[in-house]
Amino acid sequence: MSRNKTPVWRREFNYISLVVMHIIIGVVIFSIEPLRNPFYLAVIVFFFYKIITAANKKKQFWVLAACAYIIAGETLFRMTGGGLFYEISKYLVILFCLFGMFYDGISGKGYPYFIYLIALVPAVVIASMNLSFDLKFRSSVAFVLSGPVSLGIAALYCYNKKMSSSQMLDLLKIMSLPIISMTTYLYLYTPSIQDVVRGTDSNFATSGGYGPNQVSTLLGLGVFAFTVRLFLRSPSLGLKLINGFLLAFTAYRGIVTFSRGGVLAAIITISAFLFVLYWQSGYRRKQQILGSFVLLIMVGIGTWFYSKSQTNDLIEKRYVGQDAAGREKDISTGRLELFMQELEGFQNNPFFGVGASGMKNLRYEEEGQIVASHNEISRIFSEHGVLGIFILCILLFKPLSLRKKGNKNIFFYAFLAFWFATINHSAMRLAAPGFIYALALIYVTNDKKRPVRRQLPKRA
């Protein structure tokens, strides 16, 4: 029995209530446009209030809960115009984490992330000298560096912080809630998929009129969160069915965006999570995992075939790299060309790189159009030069060194997998990959069990 004394039925009721509430929020945001900005402001005020008023031992949780909710709702607020300004989610992650640092500090052993932040500075200096007049310096630099900076600040805050496994599961629950609202909004925005799908390109109509890549990324994150709940927080058949439905509910809308990145990232992330969960479990737990895995496969297969039927098999052509007529097309949709251009930028400027937004500037001068990178790895090399290699080494090897020291976070590889998969198809347009990366740095402890008191038999 865990330290959480709340009865199981009460926890289930609270969870279902939150799910229903966020379905209603999705309906309200879709139906009443003037409430979008006030709702976002209310979310920000609510979390600041919780952080400030929480007991010291709970402040860390509320800081991370605030970040989790904000990053998961980022695309919903962007697509509805309720997010005040475009990059606000990344700035809020930075602000919430700075609040957390003020209250409970940071680990001195996380200094590599401070070095990482300093290593980003030369790219700003180079950009100040190279960016053309047509690309606004402040907005261009902020666009490409706000994501890496928010990752660095979140990593500094999270490094080696302790959190119980039940708190980590609560964070994932909080993360899933705005994704429920976004999915509801998408169903209302495009109730009939068959009416809007005509080809195999990424579909804005099925993505709420917004960028399919970003939408599918957060829907993929939601699929992962509901999978975790299916395996670890569904003690009853009723909850298994509810979480299985939410999983299918979210996965279907992710698939029909026709943006493959978020779906594939979800599959990779779930695979990493299940491998570690199964490997660390005992015999009895493994049997339970296998039972839930069968349900997961059934949900996955059912969702895929339903998606095929609703798109007249066009979704299958999308995933094998064909157009609507069945002809082969560039399966990378131009991303490989951008990747090679950025490697060429690194070769031509190996020491300090081309500066923040430098490749975007070069494409504008040569091709007359502004094209942003889809791959954070190649962008780091081209814009930061040799420092980019140093930055990438910190990001890859510092978490692994922490894991080697005994961090038993069962989500460690899943979180890193989500970060790495996402930055390779969507760069850091969203705050999500940076914050999820930081969560991998948390030292997760097992919930303490209360000692069982046995009553001694009375003497005759």
Order of alpha helices (4+ residues) and beta strands (2+ residues): alpha-alpha-alpha-alpha-alpha-alpha-alpha-alpha-beta-alpha-alpha-alpha-alpha-alpha-alpha-alpha-alpha-alpha-alpha-alpha-alpha-beta
